[in-house]
């Protein structure tokens, strides 16, 4: 089959013929129809992000496709079913703390690297092998809709954070990083889940206005000043009442003071979810006041990705019309132009824009 292969960090992807994946028990092979390209994929492929990723590899995190082959133990999927290829692969032999690899992108620790040795290759290819449980059904779609359904890969990340925080309808949410790609998706997800109000801080005034235009008065934009204490006060004043939940999804380039100013807005007995990349490239650690956390009974969740059941729930929100995939605008490339797609994704990081490879 044809695939894009990363052979060394810092060099372009090679587009070439590679051995097609071989089906095993507990596995599914999917014909990839559309695969989203991360806006920071170039930073991973260059080695800048220093992700745990053994080479050579067919990269690509997740995708939309149709089931081509099934293992003998599959009981629900059928040949031809449309599925989302969930890249979050978990080990099956540690229920309390499974090892995780993000197929085609990264791994967590030695166990994740061991898992990556088998489920390594991602979706920048004509076909992909993945665990049976990672082929998530999305129902019938038209092939031309597949690019829009790649938005699942973005929407599911903040959704996982809100599930961990047990977000309830009617609550007020603050999203730290609301003007970014994942943060703006978090705004859409929080509203779809019934949030009464979403406080959206940021410095990009154009995007803040765009969020309010798209989603209406339930979005409360806040222009950040850069002063930690002042920004905390501004965010709290923008909320219609106490802030029940704070989701941080800032990128690695942001300082910890920006994160802390958002965290400190949460009400007593509130919840904070940390999902961003702050500190992943070195620098100061996030410092939070112990007495404030303890006396205010604040719960802090660290969340990486989302639980296995999240895709089914997210698809239900989309099918119910609570999340509109049409608001995401894909730009598509064929597999022969995968390097151009990676460059395009880096240059077009605007929220609600997607870069998609269609093998």
Secondary structure, 3 states (H helix, E strand, C coil): CEEEEECCCCCCCEEEECCCCCCCCCEEEEEEEEEEECCCHHHHHCCCCCCCCCCCECCCCCEEEEEEEECCCCCCCCCCCEEEECCEEECCCCCCCCCEEECCCEECHHHHHHHHCCCCCCCCECEEEEEHHHEEECCCCCHHHHHHHCCHHHHHHHHHHHHHCCCCCCCEEEEECCCCHHHHHHHHHHHHCCCCEEEEEECCHHHHHHHHHHHHHHEEEEECCCCHHHHHHHHHHHCCCCEEEEEECCCCCCCHHHHHHHHCCEEEEEEEEECCCCCCCCCCCCCCCHHHHHHCCCEEEECCCCCCCHHHHHHHHHHCCCCCHHHCEEEEEEHHHHHHHHHHHHHCCCCCEEEEEEC
